[in-house]
């Protein structure tokens, strides 16, 4: 019977909440932290970017050519994922995400620069919908992570520079997912209707005859889901960099950003019912006395094993009910990043750059969550087994005049998620992105940066727990705007 399987993943899949934090980069990392560098394929490791070097390579900040350098802006990320599988075609309806960035740099003397930045190193918004075929894995999620980074940079002559920043990270998230599949109670409705009209109906509760009609009111809908929300504690990491000018035209550089663990303590869980009828049906099942049904089984009115199945379902629904109003603790990493890059200036007007980045996603080997309920703790551990990823980026800019500069770039990124552990929570793929940008300087001390990027992921077929298989393809557009001031 269908209703006998309704809770097979019900409670424990709720604990997968923090595994759904994906973004325009592979995993849930956000690379877009500058309108200027968005236009150059998100490059920056070997470039002297003034205050913006705080993120891309702290060593570059000491090459600031003004006493104060300020950069502010935002990136719009409008992403979409298409799914084809399980007899269904669906695409997400994601809102526009708007990660922000802000950098303030100060150069008190020729060889030293200090500053502070505010960025969104991780985040995402993804909306699959309430009643799509994968709703019990994910309906929607929103994540915002912030990083405040005080930074110092020092150069030795004009050859070597070093830099270091203290990353102070925190964030918040919310997530919704179904706990019971759509139409999971249809079998129970059919059974209840049959029992209510049988000769043994007097042995059952009086409201048994109302179940078929009540179940009909939420047909094809997820009867009950769970909403989870929480804020992470403040966590710390470091951002280190070195830059070497091997000639007036060539610069080599390397950076390392350490892993930061975001931990949620005291997150809140709340059950969300399709309607009052769905809540009433679930409460009726939980309180249903199956003892009289043994007579029905003996008389052959219902299949053998029906009461055992109902008792198991009652237990699972009761456990699910314990999550309503519960709190939970969980943690996940923002992974380490190691980058090496080269910049080449064939002329004063041209700058060309390339870099390779390794992101330490192998740190995300499992997810553990602890739900704290009135009846005790429910602890779950989920295998993630992410793999390290490699990104290759190239970019260039051409200074047309003191008023205008144009840019272009591209990058390729690899996925951290294995195809046999792949689901709507983590639609990763080999990804390609092309970018263009420009800067306009209408005034001596002010520059307006504009950029646009288009991202396309390869079609990827993956399977989760040998039961949910489909083809995914993601894409995103990313307009960006920023203002820079130097004085």
C-alpha positions as CSV (number, residue, x, y, z in Angstrom):
1,X,0.0,0.0,0.0
2,X,1.2,3.5,-0.8
3,X,0.4,4.9,2.6
4,X,2.7,2.3,4.2
5,X,5.7,3.9,2.5
6,X,4.8,7.5,3.2
7,X,7.4,8.0,6.0
8,X,10.2,6.0,4.6
9,X,12.5,9.1,4.4
10,X,10.2,11.5,6.2
11,X,12.1,12.6,9.3
12,X,15.6,11.7,8.4
13,X,15.7,13.6,5.1
14,X,14.7,16.7,7.0
15,X,18.2,16.6,8.5
16,X,19.8,17.2,5.1
17,X,19.0,20.9,5.5
18,X,22.5,22.4,5.2
19,X,23.5,20.2,2.3
20,X,21.3,22.2,-0.1
21,X,23.4,25.4,-0.1
22,X,24.5,25.7,-3.7
23,X,25.3,28.8,-5.8
24,X,26.5,30.1,-9.1
25,X,30.0,28.7,-8.5
26,X,30.4,25.0,-7.9
27,X,29.3,24.1,-4.4
28,X,28.0,27.2,-2.5
29,X,31.0,29.4,-3.0
30,X,30.4,32.9,-4.6
31,X,33.2,34.1,-6.8
32,X,31.6,37.4,-7.8
33,X,33.0,39.9,-5.4
34,X,33.9,42.8,-7.7
35,X,32.2,44.4,-10.7
36,X,35.6,45.1,-12.2
37,X,36.8,41.6,-11.8
38,X,33.5,40.0,-12.9
39,X,34.3,41.6,-16.3
40,X,37.7,39.8,-16.4
41,X,36.5,36.3,-15.7
42,X,36.7,36.7,-11.9
43,X,40.5,36.9,-12.1
44,X,42.6,38.8,-9.6
45,X,45.3,36.7,-8.0
46,X,48.2,38.4,-9.9
47,X,46.6,41.8,-10.4
48,X,47.1,45.0,-8.4
49,X,43.5,46.0,-7.7
50,X,43.9,48.5,-4.9
51,X,41.5,48.0,-2.1
52,X,39.8,45.1,-3.9
53,X,43.0,43.1,-3.6
54,X,42.0,42.4,0.0
55,X,39.9,39.5,-1.3
56,X,41.7,38.4,-4.5
57,X,45.3,38.7,-3.1
58,X,46.0,40.8,0.0
59,X,49.6,41.2,-1.2
60,X,48.4,43.4,-4.0
61,X,46.9,46.1,-1.8
62,X,50.4,47.5,-1.0
63,X,50.6,48.7,-4.6
64,X,47.7,51.1,-4.2
65,X,48.5,54.3,-6.1
66,X,46.5,56.6,-3.8
67,X,46.2,57.2,-0.1
68,X,42.6,56.1,0.1
69,X,40.9,53.5,-2.2
70,X,37.2,52.7,-1.7
71,X,35.1,50.2,-3.8
72,X,31.4,49.4,-3.3
73,X,28.9,47.5,-5.4
74,X,26.7,44.5,-5.9
75,X,26.3,41.6,-8.3
76,X,22.9,40.3,-9.5
77,X,22.7,36.5,-9.8
78,X,19.7,35.2,-11.7
79,X,20.1,31.4,-11.9
80,X,18.0,28.6,-13.2
81,X,18.2,24.8,-13.1
82,X,16.3,22.5,-15.4
83,X,15.4,19.0,-14.4
84,X,14.2,16.1,-16.6
85,X,13.5,12.8,-14.9
86,X,11.2,10.7,-12.8
87,X,8.5,11.3,-15.4
88,X,8.6,15.0,-14.9
89,X,10.2,18.2,-16.4
90,X,10.7,21.1,-14.0
91,X,12.8,24.2,-13.7
92,X,13.5,26.4,-10.8
93,X,12.0,29.8,-10.2
94,X,14.8,31.4,-8.3
95,X,14.7,35.0,-7.2
96,X,17.6,37.4,-8.0
97,X,20.4,37.0,-5.5
98,X,22.4,40.2,-4.8
99,X,25.7,39.6,-3.1
100,X,27.4,42.8,-2.0
101,X,31.0,43.9,-1.7
102,X,32.7,46.8,0.0
103,X,36.5,47.6,0.3
104,X,38.2,50.5,2.1
105,X,42.0,50.7,1.8
106,X,44.4,53.2,3.4
107,X,48.1,53.6,2.5
108,X,49.8,55.5,5.3
109,X,53.3,55.2,3.7
110,X,54.8,53.9,0.5
111,X,55.3,50.3,1.5
112,X,52.3,49.7,3.8
113,X,48.6,49.5,3.2
114,X,45.8,48.5,5.6
115,X,42.1,48.1,5.1
116,X,38.8,46.3,5.7
117,X,36.4,44.5,3.4
118,X,32.8,43.2,3.6
119,X,31.8,40.5,1.2
120,X,29.4,37.5,0.7
121,X,31.7,34.5,0.3
122,X,28.9,32.0,0.1
123,X,25.2,32.0,-0.6
124,X,22.3,31.1,-2.8
125,X,18.6,31.2,-3.4
126,X,16.9,28.2,-5.2
127,X,13.2,27.6,-5.5
128,X,12.0,24.3,-7.0
129,X,8.3,24.7,-5.9
130,X,6.1,23.1,-3.3
131,X,4.8,20.1,-5.1
132,X,7.3,19.1,-7.8
133,X,8.5,15.5,-8.1
134,X,11.5,16.1,-5.8
135,X,9.8,18.1,-3.1
136,X,10.7,15.7,-0.3
137,X,14.4,16.5,-1.0
138,X,14.0,20.2,-1.5
139,X,11.4,22.9,-2.1
140,X,13.4,26.0,-1.6
141,X,16.4,27.4,0.3
142,X,18.1,30.7,1.0
143,X,21.6,31.2,2.3
144,X,23.6,34.4,3.1
145,X,27.1,34.3,4.4
146,X,29.1,37.5,5.2
147,X,32.8,38.0,5.8
148,X,34.4,41.0,7.4
149,X,38.2,41.1,6.7
150,X,40.6,43.5,8.3
151,X,43.8,43.3,6.1
152,X,47.4,44.5,6.1
153,X,49.8,44.4,3.1
154,X,53.5,45.2,2.9
155,X,55.9,45.4,-0.1
156,X,59.6,45.1,0.0
157,X,60.8,47.6,-2.6
158,X,58.8,47.2,-5.8
159,X,59.6,43.5,-6.2
160,X,57.9,41.4,-3.5
161,X,54.8,42.0,-1.5
162,X,52.9,40.0,1.1
163,X,49.5,40.4,2.7
164,X,47.3,38.9,5.3
165,X,43.7,39.3,6.3
166,X,41.6,37.9,9.2
167,X,38.3,36.6,7.9
168,X,35.4,37.0,10.3
169,X,32.5,35.0,8.9
170,X,28.8,34.6,9.9
171,X,25.5,34.0,8.1
172,X,21.9,32.9,8.1
173,X,19.7,30.5,6.1
174,X,16.2,29.2,5.7
175,X,14.9,26.1,3.9
176,X,11.7,24.3,3.1
177,X,11.2,20.7,2.1
178,X,8.4,18.1,2.1
179,X,8.3,15.3,4.7
180,X,5.5,13.3,3.1
181,X,5.2,12.7,-0.6
182,X,2.2,14.0,-2.6
183,X,-0.7,11.4,-2.7
184,X,1.0,9.3,0.0
185,X,-2.4,9.0,1.8
186,X,-4.4,8.0,-1.3
187,X,-4.1,4.4,-0.4
188,X,-5.3,5.1,3.1
189,X,-8.3,7.0,1.7
190,X,-9.3,4.1,-0.4
191,X,-9.0,1.7,2.6
192,X,-10.9,4.0,4.9
193,X,-13.8,4.3,2.4
194,X,-13.9,0.5,2.1
195,X,-13.9,0.0,5.8
196,X,-16.6,2.7,6.5
197,X,-19.0,0.8,4.2
198,X,-18.2,-2.6,5.5
199,X,-20.2,-4.8,8.0
200,X,-17.6,-4.2,10.6
201,X,-17.7,-0.4,10.4
202,X,-19.1,-0.1,13.9
203,X,-15.8,-1.4,15.3
204,X,-13.9,1.7,13.9
205,X,-13.8,5.4,15.0
206,X,-16.8,7.4,13.8
207,X,-14.6,9.7,11.7
208,X,-13.2,7.0,9.6
209,X,-15.7,7.8,6.9
210,X,-14.5,11.4,6.7
211,X,-10.9,10.5,5.7
212,X,-11.5,10.0,1.9
213,X,-13.0,13.4,1.5
214,X,-10.4,15.1,3.7
215,X,-7.6,13.4,1.7
216,X,-9.1,14.6,-1.5
217,X,-8.7,18.2,-0.5
218,X,-4.9,18.0,-0.7
219,X,-4.6,15.6,-3.6
220,X,-1.4,16.1,-5.6
221,X,0.0,18.3,-2.9
222,X,2.7,17.7,-0.3
223,X,0.6,17.1,2.9
224,X,3.2,18.3,5.3
225,X,6.7,19.8,5.0
226,X,9.2,21.3,7.4
227,X,10.6,24.9,7.5
228,X,14.0,25.4,9.1
229,X,15.9,28.6,9.8
230,X,18.9,29.6,11.7
231,X,21.9,31.9,12.2
232,X,25.5,30.8,12.3
233,X,28.0,31.6,15.0
234,X,30.9,33.9,14.1
235,X,33.8,31.9,12.8
236,X,37.4,32.9,11.8
237,X,39.9,32.2,9.1
238,X,42.8,33.8,7.3
239,X,43.5,35.1,3.8
240,X,47.2,35.1,2.9
241,X,49.0,36.2,-0.3
242,X,52.3,36.8,-2.0
243,X,53.1,38.7,-5.2
244,X,56.4,38.9,-7.1
245,X,57.2,41.3,-9.9
246,X,59.6,39.2,-11.9
247,X,60.0,41.9,-14.5
248,X,58.2,45.3,-15.3
249,X,55.8,43.3,-17.4
250,X,55.3,40.0,-15.6
251,X,53.9,39.4,-12.1
252,X,53.5,36.0,-10.4
253,X,51.3,35.5,-7.3
254,X,49.7,33.0,-5.0
255,X,47.0,33.2,-2.4
256,X,45.5,30.9,0.3
257,X,42.1,31.3,2.0
258,X,41.6,28.9,4.9
259,X,38.6,26.8,5.5
260,X,35.9,28.4,7.8
261,X,33.3,26.3,9.5
262,X,29.9,27.8,9.9
263,X,28.0,26.4,12.8
264,X,24.3,26.9,13.5
265,X,23.2,26.5,17.1
266,X,19.5,26.7,18.1
267,X,18.1,26.7,14.7
268,X,14.3,26.5,14.6
269,X,12.1,23.8,13.0
270,X,8.4,24.2,12.2
271,X,6.0,21.8,10.4
272,X,4.0,23.3,7.5
273,X,0.7,21.5,6.5
274,X,-1.0,21.8,3.1
275,X,-4.2,22.7,4.8
276,X,-6.2,22.0,7.9
277,X,-7.5,18.8,6.4
278,X,-4.0,17.5,6.0
279,X,-3.2,18.3,9.6
280,X,-6.4,16.6,10.7
281,X,-5.7,13.4,8.7
282,X,-2.2,13.1,10.1
283,X,-3.5,13.6,13.7
284,X,-6.2,11.0,13.0
285,X,-3.7,8.5,11.8
286,X,-1.4,9.1,14.8
287,X,-4.3,8.5,17.2
288,X,-5.8,5.6,15.3
289,X,-6.4,2.5,17.4
290,X,-5.5,-0.4,15.1
291,X,-6.6,-3.1,17.5
292,X,-10.1,-3.5,15.9
293,X,-8.5,-3.9,12.4
294,X,-7.2,-7.3,13.4
295,X,-10.8,-8.6,13.1
296,X,-10.9,-7.2,9.6
297,X,-7.7,-9.0,8.7
298,X,-9.1,-12.2,10.2
299,X,-12.3,-11.8,8.2
300,X,-10.4,-11.1,5.0
301,X,-11.7,-7.6,4.5
302,X,-8.2,-6.2,4.4
303,X,-4.8,-7.7,3.4
304,X,-2.7,-9.4,6.1
305,X,-0.1,-7.0,7.5
306,X,-2.3,-3.9,7.3
307,X,-2.3,-3.2,11.0
308,X,1.5,-3.7,11.3
309,X,2.0,-1.2,8.4
310,X,-0.4,1.3,10.0
311,X,1.4,0.9,13.4
312,X,4.8,1.6,11.7
313,X,3.3,4.7,10.0
314,X,1.9,6.0,13.2
315,X,5.3,5.7,14.9
316,X,7.0,7.6,12.0
317,X,4.3,10.3,12.0
318,X,4.7,10.7,15.8
319,X,8.5,11.1,15.3
320,X,7.8,13.7,12.6
321,X,5.6,15.6,15.0
322,X,8.4,15.8,17.5
323,X,10.2,18.1,15.0
324,X,7.5,20.8,15.2
325,X,9.0,23.5,17.4
326,X,12.3,21.6,17.9
327,X,15.7,23.3,17.7
328,X,18.7,21.9,15.9
329,X,22.5,22.3,15.7
330,X,24.6,21.7,12.5
331,X,27.7,22.8,10.8
332,X,29.2,23.0,7.3
333,X,32.5,24.3,5.9
334,X,33.2,27.2,3.6
335,X,36.2,25.5,1.9
336,X,39.8,26.6,1.6
337,X,40.9,28.1,-1.7
338,X,44.5,28.0,-3.1
339,X,45.2,30.1,-6.2
340,X,48.2,30.8,-8.4
341,X,48.2,33.4,-11.1
342,X,50.3,35.3,-13.7
343,X,49.7,38.8,-15.1
344,X,51.4,40.2,-18.2
345,X,51.4,43.8,-19.5
346,X,52.7,43.7,-23.1
347,X,52.0,47.5,-23.3
348,X,50.8,50.1,-20.8
349,X,47.3,49.8,-22.2
350,X,47.0,46.0,-22.1
351,X,46.8,43.7,-19.1
352,X,46.4,40.0,-19.6
353,X,46.0,37.4,-16.7
354,X,45.4,33.8,-16.1
355,X,45.1,31.7,-12.9
356,X,44.3,28.3,-11.5
357,X,42.3,27.7,-8.3
358,X,41.9,24.6,-6.2
359,X,38.9,24.6,-3.8
360,X,39.2,22.2,-0.9
361,X,35.7,20.7,-1.1
362,X,37.0,17.4,0.3
363,X,36.6,19.0,3.7
364,X,32.8,18.5,3.3
365,X,32.9,14.7,3.9
366,X,29.7,14.5,6.0
367,X,26.9,16.5,7.5
368,X,25.8,16.0,11.1
369,X,22.7,17.5,12.6
370,X,21.2,17.2,16.0
371,X,17.5,17.9,16.5
372,X,16.6,18.7,20.1
373,X,13.0,17.8,20.8
374,X,10.8,17.6,23.9
375,X,11.3,13.8,23.9
376,X,15.1,13.9,23.4
377,X,17.7,14.3,20.7
378,X,17.5,13.0,17.1
379,X,21.0,12.8,15.7
380,X,21.8,12.1,12.0
381,X,25.0,11.9,9.9
382,X,24.9,12.1,6.1
383,X,27.8,11.2,3.8
384,X,28.6,14.0,1.4
385,X,32.1,12.9,0.1
386,X,32.7,16.1,-1.9
387,X,35.8,16.2,-4.1
388,X,38.2,19.1,-4.5
389,X,37.5,21.2,-7.6
390,X,39.7,23.0,-10.1
391,X,38.9,26.3,-11.8
392,X,40.8,27.9,-14.7
393,X,40.3,31.6,-15.4
394,X,41.6,34.0,-18.0
395,X,40.9,37.7,-18.4
396,X,42.2,40.9,-20.0
397,X,41.6,44.6,-20.1
398,X,42.4,47.4,-22.4
399,X,42.7,51.1,-21.4
400,X,41.2,53.1,-24.2
401,X,41.7,56.4,-22.5
402,X,41.6,58.0,-19.1
403,X,37.9,57.9,-19.4
404,X,37.2,54.3,-20.5
405,X,38.6,50.8,-20.0
406,X,37.1,47.6,-21.5
407,X,37.4,44.0,-20.2
408,X,36.6,40.4,-21.1
409,X,37.3,37.0,-19.6
410,X,36.2,33.4,-19.2
411,X,36.5,30.5,-16.8
412,X,35.8,26.8,-16.4
413,X,34.9,25.1,-13.1
414,X,34.6,21.5,-12.1
415,X,31.9,20.0,-9.8
416,X,32.5,18.8,-6.2
417,X,29.5,16.4,-6.1
418,X,29.8,12.8,-7.2
419,X,27.1,11.5,-9.7
420,X,26.0,8.6,-7.4
421,X,25.2,11.1,-4.6
422,X,23.5,13.7,-6.8
423,X,20.2,15.4,-6.2
424,X,18.3,18.7,-6.5
425,X,20.1,19.9,-3.4
426,X,23.4,20.0,-5.3
427,X,23.0,20.5,-9.1
428,X,26.7,20.7,-9.9
429,X,28.3,20.4,-13.3
430,X,31.3,21.2,-15.4
431,X,30.6,24.9,-15.8
432,X,31.7,27.5,-18.4
433,X,31.3,31.3,-18.0
434,X,32.0,34.2,-20.3
435,X,32.3,37.8,-19.1
436,X,32.6,41.3,-20.4
437,X,32.9,44.6,-18.6
438,X,33.9,48.3,-18.8
439,X,34.9,51.1,-16.5
440,X,34.0,54.8,-17.0
441,X,35.7,57.6,-15.1
442,X,33.5,60.7,-15.4
443,X,35.4,62.5,-12.7
444,X,39.0,62.4,-11.6
445,X,38.5,60.5,-8.4
446,X,35.5,58.3,-9.3
447,X,35.1,55.3,-11.6
448,X,32.0,53.4,-12.5
449,X,32.5,49.6,-13.1
450,X,30.0,47.7,-15.2
451,X,30.1,44.0,-16.0
452,X,27.9,41.1,-17.3
453,X,28.6,37.4,-17.1
454,X,26.7,34.4,-18.5
455,X,27.2,30.9,-17.0
456,X,26.2,27.6,-18.5
457,X,26.6,24.2,-17.0
458,X,26.9,20.9,-18.9
459,X,23.9,18.6,-18.8
460,X,24.5,16.2,-16.0
461,X,22.7,13.0,-15.1
462,X,22.9,11.9,-11.5
463,X,21.3,9.5,-9.1
464,X,20.6,9.8,-5.4
465,X,20.3,6.6,-3.3
466,X,19.6,4.6,-6.4
467,X,16.0,5.9,-6.4
468,X,15.9,9.5,-7.7
469,X,17.6,9.9,-11.1
470,X,17.4,12.8,-13.5
471,X,19.2,15.1,-15.9
472,X,20.1,18.6,-14.6
473,X,21.3,21.7,-16.4
474,X,22.0,25.1,-14.8
475,X,22.6,28.5,-16.2
476,X,22.9,32.0,-14.7
477,X,23.2,35.6,-15.8
478,X,25.2,38.0,-13.6
479,X,25.0,41.8,-14.1
480,X,27.3,43.8,-11.9
481,X,27.8,47.4,-10.9
482,X,30.4,49.1,-8.7
483,X,31.8,52.5,-7.7
484,X,35.4,53.2,-6.9
485,X,36.9,56.3,-5.3
486,X,40.5,57.2,-5.1
487,X,42.0,60.2,-3.3
